[in-house]
Amino acid sequence: MTIQRFEVGPRMSQVVVHGNTVYLAGVVAGKAAGKSVTEQTQDVLAIIDGHLATAGTDKTKLLSATIYITDMKTFPEMNAAWDGWISAGNTPARATVEAKLAAPQYNVEIMVIAAK
């Protein structure tokens, strides 16, 4: 079975397709500084839409999602953006974890797996 990689870098690939499964690396907001958790989440979800399209799929085929937020107090704010984006009836298995992220301007990072 072939493996396709998109946005390949020296450390990681942003998108990996193996068979009919699409794996995304963690996605953070493009310009996170000064943005609220809602704005960062919306930005991340738009980027995820683009990555899924590149791989030939979309959010209706999500299998799982792992969401990292820097402060669990912002959970409702992140969820409001997520709820406005997710496809009703096609919700993935999901976990949300409070964690330190790679740089202080990032408040949200989301990683998903989808079917093709």
C-alpha positions as CSV (number, residue, x, y, z in Angstrom):
1,M,0.0,0.0,0.0
2,T,1.4,3.4,-0.9
3,I,2.1,6.3,1.4
4,Q,1.6,9.8,0.2
5,R,3.1,12.8,2.1
6,F,2.2,16.5,1.6
7,E,4.0,19.5,2.9
8,V,7.0,17.4,3.7
9,G,9.7,19.1,5.8
10,P,12.9,17.9,7.4
11,R,11.2,17.1,10.7
12,M,7.6,16.1,9.7
13,S,5.0,16.0,7.0
14,Q,1.8,18.0,7.6
15,V,-0.4,15.4,5.9
16,V,0.2,11.7,5.4
17,V,-2.2,9.4,3.5
18,H,-1.9,5.6,3.9
19,G,-4.5,3.6,2.1
20,N,-7.9,5.3,2.9
21,T,-6.7,7.0,6.1
22,V,-5.5,10.6,6.3
23,Y,-3.3,11.7,9.2
24,L,-2.7,15.4,10.0
25,A,0.1,16.7,12.1
26,G,-0.9,19.1,14.8
27,V,-2.2,22.4,13.4
28,V,-1.8,25.8,15.0
29,A,-3.1,29.2,14.0
30,G,-1.2,30.9,11.2
31,K,-0.8,34.3,12.9
32,A,-1.7,33.5,16.5
33,A,-0.3,36.5,18.4
34,G,-3.0,38.6,19.8
35,K,-5.8,36.3,18.7
36,S,-8.4,34.9,21.1
37,V,-8.9,31.2,21.6
38,T,-12.0,31.4,19.4
39,E,-10.1,33.1,16.6
40,Q,-7.2,30.7,16.9
41,T,-9.6,27.7,16.8
42,Q,-11.4,29.1,13.8
43,D,-8.1,29.6,12.0
44,V,-6.9,26.1,12.9
45,L,-10.1,24.6,11.6
46,A,-9.9,26.5,8.3
47,I,-6.3,25.2,7.9
48,I,-7.5,21.7,8.6
49,D,-10.2,22.0,6.0
50,G,-7.5,22.9,3.5
51,H,-5.3,20.0,4.5
52,L,-8.2,17.5,4.3
53,A,-9.1,18.8,0.8
54,T,-5.5,18.3,-0.3
55,A,-5.8,14.7,0.8
56,G,-9.1,14.2,-1.0
57,T,-11.4,14.2,2.0
58,D,-13.3,16.6,4.3
59,K,-14.5,17.1,7.9
60,T,-17.5,14.8,7.4
61,K,-15.0,11.9,7.4
62,L,-13.2,12.7,10.6
63,L,-12.4,9.6,12.7
64,S,-10.7,11.2,15.6
65,A,-9.4,14.6,16.9
66,T,-7.0,15.5,19.7
67,I,-7.2,19.1,20.9
68,Y,-4.5,20.7,23.0
69,I,-5.3,24.0,24.8
70,T,-3.1,25.9,27.1
71,D,-5.8,26.7,29.7
72,M,-8.8,24.5,30.4
73,K,-10.7,27.7,31.3
74,T,-10.9,28.4,27.6
75,F,-12.5,25.0,26.9
76,P,-16.0,26.6,26.3
77,E,-14.5,29.2,23.9
78,M,-12.7,26.6,21.9
79,N,-15.8,24.4,21.9
80,A,-18.0,27.2,20.6
81,A,-15.7,27.5,17.5
82,W,-15.6,23.7,17.1
83,D,-19.3,23.3,17.4
84,G,-19.8,25.9,14.7
85,W,-17.5,24.0,12.4
86,I,-18.1,20.3,12.9
87,S,-20.5,18.4,10.7
88,A,-23.6,17.4,12.6
89,G,-24.0,13.6,12.8
90,N,-20.3,13.1,11.7
91,T,-18.6,14.0,15.0
92,P,-15.3,12.1,15.6
93,A,-13.9,10.5,18.7
94,R,-12.3,13.3,20.5
95,A,-10.0,14.2,23.4
96,T,-9.1,17.6,24.8
97,V,-5.9,18.1,26.8
98,E,-4.4,21.0,28.6
99,A,-0.8,21.3,27.6
100,K,2.1,23.7,27.0
101,L,2.4,24.3,23.3
102,A,5.5,25.0,21.2
103,A,5.4,28.8,21.5
104,P,3.6,31.1,23.9
105,Q,1.4,32.8,21.3
106,Y,-0.3,29.4,20.6
107,N,-3.3,28.6,22.7
108,V,-4.8,25.8,20.6
109,E,-3.4,22.9,18.5
110,I,-5.6,20.3,16.8
111,M,-4.6,17.0,15.3
112,V,-7.1,14.9,13.3
113,I,-7.3,11.6,11.5
114,A,-9.9,11.1,8.7
115,A,-11.0,8.5,6.3
116,K,-10.8,9.2,2.5
